[in-house]
Amino acid sequence: MISASRNAYQKEFDELLADAWLHGGVLVLHGGPGTGKTTLLREFRERALAADALCLTAVGFRNESCLPFTVVEQLGYCPGAPRPVVSALERLVAHGAPRDPRDHGHVARLRELTAALGETARRGRLVLLVDDLHYTDNASRDCLLHLARRACASGIVMVMTYGRALHEGSVERSEFETVPGCRLVEASPLSLGEVRLLLEAEWGAGAAERLHESCHRVSGGSPALVLALIQDHRPAEAARTGTAEMTVGNGFRGAYLTRLSNHPTLLSCVRAAALLDRDASAERVARLLARDTEAVAGELAELVGAGLLLTGGRFRHPAARAAVLEGPGGTERARLRLRAAQLLRADGAPPTTVAEHLVAAGEVPDETGVAVLLRAAWQWLAEGRADAASRCLRLADRAGLDPDRREHVTLGLVSALWCVNPAAAEPEIARLMAAVRAGTAEERTLHGLIDWLLWFGRSEEATEAIARLRKVYDPDAPHGGYRLTATRAMVAQLRPDALADLPVPERQADDAEVAAISQGTTASPVTTASSVTTPSPVITASPITTVTADITGTVPEQPAPPSVDHAGAPGGQAELVQFGLELSRAGTVLQLPAPFPEWQLLWEREITALLGLAQHGHLTMADQLGRGLLARFPAGSPARHALLRGIHAWTAVQRGDMRTAVAHASGALDELSPHSWGVAIGSPLSSLVIAHTAMGQLDEAARYLELPVPEAMSRSVFGLFHLVGRGYHALAAGRPYAALSDFTACAPLAERWRPPSRHLFDWRTGAAEAFLALGERDRARDLAERQLDEIGTVVCAARGDALRTLAATGPVAARRLLLDEAVQVLRACDSRLSLARVLSDLSEVHLDAGHTERARALWREAQGLARQAGARTPHWTARTPSAAEAARPPAPVRAPAPAAAALDERLLSEAEWRVAALASEGKSNRQIARHLYITVSTVEQHLTRVYRKLSVRRRAELSQLIRPVASETGPLTD
């Protein structure tokens, strides 16, 4: 077999023409679809005409292959055909196909035609060109073979193309191998270099260098597909996009189908491979088509050789597969899909693979099909592919199911839709509520139903479902305790006052059990790069008060040892937070399937674990778990992803990472409509309000406060989030009375509901800051002390904030000790912005004590942490000076120094330098206070110290000293 490049094909034909002067010959060009055989035949014809040869051409057509002599007859219609040849062809065609090949009349007519062609060849070169020989009718085929066997003796040159590869041992190949002087040449796809030459001729060497690899990879070297890609890519190249990837458009898709349309068996083979996709193999394709495996394997190999497929029946580009699948009609496509599902299920393929074909077929499934669809939906939901799970469940819902099975399918649809768009599950919820009112709803259905109803604030219907749950709840049922624990965890967030109506699990975690979980999980102190070398006393964390008991709102009366429910599902409530701790240690590669298939627990476990870690001060672990979950579900479950981003934003706020909080919270709102957020919309909104307030963007924070929220949110934990955020915004905007109103509104709700780690809502600290802003230090001190009593010795940001606020209400001596303790707490729990605030206050204390270098170092660290957090200033609002500061008399003013005296900027602290720089620009004390977010009193104290250190009496003298230095060192007031 000869296989060569385009130049080699032309060389073969030139040799054939040269030999024609002495004797004729036969050249058969064969190969798979799209390898350019017809194009080569045209080139051969042009070369023959250039050599003064007479060319007679014919083409085989698939739909005329049953008509005798259809191809041979065409030779007589060619321009320049000699009259004897035409007459011989007319007589041959007129008599039709012989019934017996040994018919003497037919043999005589074949000899007459051969003689007429031979006579023409002796007078000059004669070339017979036949395209698509595989589509010739039997009579024409016999005639052409008769002529080929006598071509050498008659001086006739015959060039024919065969549209399929002639494999060794095939019948077709053996027919030509018996022809004397016959040359078999296989047309192979273009090489990488030949593709590059084509592109260079079209767009030049630069574009060819950039695109030739992509073009060859997509086309497989098929000349027809290369030309189609060039056509598709012309607009992109004209626009000078500079892309290194070829544009795959309609031209490519059409060319791919055209190459196969004339080969029905190959097309069906390719279509079967496309349908099976990654599960395709020669054996499976053959079974799907009910054909011989060996024959199908040969056809797949032929398609690989032609560049139309990759090994294993895979496609070079998704557009080729899509074009092939568009072909068959609905009925035929459904039949093939169902057949593929049966084959794959028999081969033990995963349920998701079988379900893809069942869903694509769209036929009502039988009982076995429903089971496959349910298993696939569960797996897809666990993987975050909620849309695929919904399609499976929609199809299963069309089957004839018993009431219990249909209820299970409906619950699965609610869970799947909740991951995409919770509001879209309204029709399914109506069906489940009908079952509740009919008294037929099962326990496992009620858990997910209650969550959905409370999510949207539908309390009356939730009350009906809870009443039904109290009737049917069986603590001894498999997984019953686990389901109830998860439901209570969600209800504690969505409607805490409904917890009293829910059943209580028999086995619960106590303080000792939860403390055992928490031991070793507290973040170690973070070493901050700073020149500050403060001793680090050991901080002992007390047991976290019932981690998951707080989540569920249930405080056990007696200790209970850890227990394990049926099938390995933990019955203790501490399992939820234990799950979160384990996930946070697992990194970003998480294995998240629940211990048993329950629709609602797929996302409940994630949410409750993340909330449990964040609300109990495990901020680093919560951040790690949040990032891992977001990486696990990047797409396919927008609502699930949005909710995780919202909680992750809240965690970022607690850690003081305001830029991350804004990115995640705003992204969460973009991913899910406000209506679909339900009462949980308070989570991203509060994060955005707090983050923008901390960043000094009060107008942007106010914009989020103006967004409408559901009334039911005020009865959820997310409503408390929202109140706290609004309070801090009011405090920063200089409205302490409004802030105090919001903060104190949290008190009755938090105390009555006992929500998870209620001290972490920080409302008391916020209210204390509001009282400080109003000058009511005693009331501020009382709230700060109550907050610390509530927290105990738990290491968390709320404790550090409370210590800082308490320090602002006390004497100077106690203030430093409290701030030092706050620094240690906040370094341990990785809360950057809170740490920045405490360090800022501590720098003021050291400055007042005359420790200038230490004060400067603390201030610089505070500013650095504030910048890392994205905050404009370490303070929420203007810091209120302590009672000792307010009572301190102004320091005496030194005598003025000469105006030309050089200024040593190291004399001033960072805070003093900023105030002095603004004063030198002519700003008033009130303008400086507003610019730096400090009080006027603080500005006056800074200026007093500046005047004393620089020995100046008025601002004019200050400007002469400060402004030259400021112009050299750059602006200091950012």
ABEGO torsion letter per residue (X at the ends): XBBBBAAAAAAAAAAAAAAAAABBEBBBBBEBBGAGAAAAAAAAAAAAAAAGBBBBBBBBBAAAAABBGAAAAAAAABBGBBAAAAAAAAAAAAAEBBABAABAAAAAAAAAAAAAAAAAAAABBBBBBBBGAAABBAAAAAAAAAAAAAAAAAGBBBBBBBABBBBBGBAAAAAAAABBGBBBBBBBBBBAAAAAAAAAAAAEAAAAAAAAAAAAAAAGGBAAAAAAAAAAAAAAAAAGAGBABBBBBAAAAAAAAAAAAABAAAAAAAAAAAAAEAABBAAAAAAAAGBBAAAAAAAAAAAAAAGABBBGGBBABAAAAAAAAAABBAAAAAAAAAAAAAAAAAAGBBAAAAAAAAAAAGBBBBAAAAAAAAAAAAAAAAAGBAAAAAAAAAAAAABBBBAAAAAAAAAAAAAAAAAABAAAAAAAAAAAAAAAAAGABBAAAAAAAAAAAAAAGBAAAAAAAAAAAAAABBAABBGAAAAAAAAAAAAAAABAAAAAABBBBABBBBAAAAAAAABGABBBBBBBBBABBBBBBBBBBBBBBGAAAAAAGBBBABBBBBBBBBGGBBABAAAAAAAAAAAAAAEABBBABBABBBAAAAAAAAAAAAAAAAAAGBAAAAAAAAAAAAAABABGBAAAAAAAAAAAAAAAAAAGBAAAAAAAAAAAAAABBAAAAEAAAAAAAAAAAAAAAAAGBAAAAAAAAABBBBAAAAABAAAAAAAAAAAAAAAAAGBAAAAAAAAAAAAAAAAAAGBBGAAAAGAAAAAAAAAAAAGBAAAAAAAAAAAAAAAEABBBAAAAAAAAAAAAABBAAAAAAAAAAAAAAAAAAGBAAAAAAAAAAAAAAAAAAGBAAAAAAAAAAAAAAAAAAGBABABABBBBBBAAAAABBBBBBBBBBBAABBBBAAABBAAAAAAAAAAAAGBBAAAAAAAAGBBAAAAAAAAAAAAAAAGBABAAAAAAAAAAAAAAAEBAAX
